[in-house]
Amino acid sequence: MDGQQSASRAARAPGPDGLCEATLLRTLPEVLPAGLVAISPDARFGLSGGGSGPARLWDLTTGTLLRELGVDGAGCSGLWTDGRRVVASGDGKIVQATMKGWVSRFDTRNPQNLHPLSRGPHHDRSTGASSDRGAVVVGAGGRFALGICMDRALRMWDLTDGACVRTLRGHAVWPNAVWLAPDARRAVSAGADGEIRVWDLDGGTCAVFPHPDSWVDSVCLSADGRRVLVGGDHRGHTLWLIDAVTGEFVRGFEDVRDPASLEDPEDRSGEVLAVRLTSDGRFAVSGEDDGRIRIRETSTGRCVRTLDGHTEDARGIALTPDDRFLLSGSSDGTLRLWQLGWGL
């Protein structure tokens, strides 16, 4: 990432945790609160979105805003880019664009994929994607999008033609969170009742794991499919791992919050807002409501790094596939690009 800011902050403490360095490369003024972010594999481009504003495409090497993509909350529920193409979802619509212009746009509330001017009664909001933050995720190199829908089902759309190719039913209450594996063959979803489902999308089957008295804000499946990382509130844990096959509780993660700083020690459901696992599954990354990004070991649960800088909720985090770059977005209206050095 040549040409990045020379005045960067770094946390250096080589040690057995494997993370040698975490450097803030750049802060971008997003202006609007950033609820979601996405980053290209080479860390050259970033996307941000949230609320009722447009999705924004950034050149992360220079900090330049390249363009605004759409209006009406485009990108408030899902973002993805590979550096050549952009996918943004919001207000029930999914829009694809090249780096130079729009290429397609369709409404997920139109199950028969009729032309917008002729769809008439087929405009069904209940079958369309939610506009909630993180309700739409993209996989298979931008081929498929999986979304939480208003009728509590999950639906997968083929982005080449907008066709709905999967409908996954089972949640008795509204799903709060969804995750799609990069190959689009597995997914994880969580309901407002704490129930977690791990889906085999090839066969359309799922494993169901009740989590009574829990709240789930974010989920992530490990690359090997063995573990699910969960952020929310579960018996005092705000971040925990479960076995993706049996649903058994594997481990809670270290709580580093000062008890005196907690607004309600009995309800910690809004603390961890976004979770990601590194590609090797050794580290969990979380965006939290105190503005900090925390990195913890999955083998021990220990917090090994805290990335400071955001002054409000860190709602969006995205890692490059090689885990070398992290893009974070916050309610404070800024994006931050971090470089992570691993001494594995």
N, C-alpha and C positions, 0 to 999 in steps of 0.2 A: 504494500500500500504506500508506494512512494508519493511524496507530496503532501502527506498528512501534516497536521499541525505539529510543529516542533515543541510547542509549549504544552506538553501532555503530563497528566498525572499518572503515576504508576505505583502499584503496591508490589514490592519485591521482597520475597522471603523464601528462597528456594528451600524446599524441605520434602519430607516423605509424602505430602499430600498430592504431589504431582503437578500442581499449578505453581509455576515459577514467577509469573508476571501477569498483571492485569493493568493495561494502560488505556487511559481515556484518550482517544485520538481526535475526536471532534464533537462539538456540541452544535446542534442545528436548531434554530428557532422555528418551531413548527407553527407557532401562533395559536392554533386551535389545540385543545387537548387531544393527545394521541392515545386512542384506546387500543389500536392494533398497529403492528409493524411487520414488515417482511424484508428480507435481505437476499440479494442474488448470491449464488454460490461463490463468486469471486469477490464479493463484498464491494463491488463497484457501485451497485445501485441499491437504493432503499425505497420502501413504500411506507406511507403512514396514512392513517385514517381514523375517524372517530366522530361521533355526533352527527350533525346534519351537514357538515362540510364535505368538500370533495376529497377523494383520495389524492395524495401528492407523491410524485415520483422525484427522487433526489439522486444527484450524482454525489456519492459519499466520498469520493476522492477530493472533491473541491468544495463540498458543502452547498452546491448550487441546486436550487429548485428548478427542475427541468420542465415540469408541466403539472397542471391540475387535471385530474381524470374524472370528469363527470360532476354531477351535482346530486342533491337529494340524498345525502348520506352514502354515496358510493364509497365502499371500503369500510363502512362502519361494522360490518359483520364478518368479513373475510378478505384477506389479501394474500397474493402470491406473485413471485416473479422469478424467472430464471436468467434475467439479464437481457433477454431478447423479447420476452412477452410479459404482459401484466394481466392479472386477473383480479378484479375487485368486485365485491358483493355488498349490497346494501339495499334496503327497501324492497326486498324480495327479488331483486334483479341481479344478474351476473353479467358483467361486462369484461370483454377481453380486448386488449390493445397491443399493438406493437409499440416499440419505442417512439414511433413517429406518428401513430394515429390509431383510431378505433378500428377494430376488425369485426366485432360482433357484439350483440347485446340481446339478451332474452329475459323474459319474465318467468320466474319459477312458479308463479301462481297460475300459469297457463298450461295445464297438464297435457293438452292435446297439441301444444306447440303451434297454435294457430296464429295467423298474422294479427298483430295488435289491433288493427282496424276492423277485424272480422270475428274476433273471438267471442264477443257478446257474453252469454251466460257462462262460458267456460272459464271466465276470470274468477278463480276460486282461491281466496286468500288462505284458506285452511291448508291447502297442499303446497303452499309456497314457503320459501326459506324465511326464517325469522331475521329481524334486523338487530337482534341482540349481539353484543360484542362476542366475537369468536364463534358465532353460530354456524359459520360456513368454513370448511377447510378443503384444501386442494391437494391432490396427490397424482402419482403416475406421470410426473413431468408436465403437469398442467392439463392432463387429459380428463380427469374426473374431479367433480366437486361433490362433497357430502355436506348436507345441511340439516339442521334442526328445523322442523316445520311446525306450523301452527296447530296441527291436529295431533301433535306429540309423536309423530313418526319421524324417522330419518329417511331422507331421500338422496339418491346419488344421481347426478346428471353427467352425461357425456358432453363435454364442452365442445366437441367437434360439430355437434348438431343441436345441442340443447335438449336432447331426449332424456327422459327419466328412465334409468336402467335398473334401479333398485329401490324398493320401498321396504324399510325395516321397521316393524312394529313390535311393541312389547312394553314400552314405558307406560305405566299407569298414570304418571303425573308428568309435568313439563320437564323436558331434559334441560339441564343447566350447562352442560359442557359436552364437547365432542372432539375427538382426535382421529385423524386419518393417517395411517402409515404411508411413508413415501411411495411404496409400490401399490397403494390403494387396495391391498388384499385383506387388511385387517383394520379394525376401528375400535374405538372405545367411546362410550357415552355414559353420562351420569345424570340421574334425575334429581328433582328437587327433594325427593324422599331419601336421598343418599344412595339409592341403588345404582350399582355400576354394572355395565354390560360390556363384554368383550366380544366383538363380532368377527366371524369368519365371512368375509364378503363374497368369497368364491361360492360358498355353499349356502349363504344366507342364514346361518345358524349363529347362536350366541350362547355364551356362558353368563349366568346371572348371579350377581353377588349382592345380597341385601347389606346395607350399611345403616342399620337403624340408629336414630338419634345423631346422624351425621349431616353435614352440609358440604357439598362439593362445588367448587368454583372452577377448577381446571384439572384436566387429566392429560397424561402423556404415556404412550406405550414404548417400552424399550425396543431397541432395534432387533433384538433376538426374540421378542415376543414373550418373554418370561415374566416381566414385571410391569406393573402400572404405577406410575407416580401420580399422586393425588394431592391437590391443594384445597384446603377448606377448613373444616373443624370436625375432628373425630376424637372424642374422648380426651380432649386437651391437646391433641396434636393438630398443628396447622399444615403440616407436610408429612406425608407418609407413603410407604410402598406396600402394595399387595401383590400376591402371587397371581399372575394372569390366568393360570389354569385352575387353581383351587379357590381363589378369592381370599386365602388366608392372609392375615396381617403379617407383614414381614418385619417392618421397622418404622418407628417414628424418628423424625429428624430433630437434631438439637434445637432447642428453643433459646434464642439469644436475646429475646426482648427483655427489657427491664420491666418487671411486674408493675412498678409504679407508673409506667407510661401507658398502661393498658386502660382504655376507656371502660371496658366491661370484661373482666377476667373470665366471666362465665360464658361469654359469647365472643368467639374469636374467628367467626366465619368469614369476615371480610379482610383478613390480614394478608393472605397469600392470594394474589390475583391472577398470576400466570405461571405456568411451570413448563420446563423443558429438561430433557435428559441429553447428555452428550452422546455422541455416536457409539462410544464403547460402553455406555451405561454406568461409568464409574462416578459420574458427578450429576447432581441435580441442581438446576438453576431456577431460581424463583424471583418473580417481580412482586414487591410487597407494598402495602399501603403506607408505609413510612418513607417511600421513595427510594428504598435501597434494593439493590440486586444482590442476592445472596447465593453463594455456591457451596454446596455441601457434598461430602462423600457419601455415596450410596452404601458402601460397605460398613461404615460406622455410624452414619448419621451426623457426623461432626461438621460444623460450619468452618470452612477453610478460607473463605474470602467474603468480604462485604464491599460492594462497589457503591460508593457514595456519590451524590451529585444532584439527583432529582430532589425537588423540594415537596412534591406531592406524589400521589399514587403512581407506582411503576406498573402500568397496566399492560404494556406490550413488550415482549421479548422475542427475539429471533436469533438463532445461531446459524452460521454457515455449516455446510455438511462436514467440513474438516475441523469444526469447533474452534477455529482461530479467531473468528470475529463475532461479536455480539452487538446487536442493535436493540436499544431500549427506547420506549416511548412512555411519556408520563402525562398526567393531568396538569402538570405545570406548564405544558405547552412547548416542551423541548424534546428533541431526540438526542441520544448519545450513542456514539460508536466506540466500542471497546475492542482492543486487541488482547487476546488471551494467549499466553505462552505456557506451553505444557512441557514439563521436564519428565516425560514418562520413560 
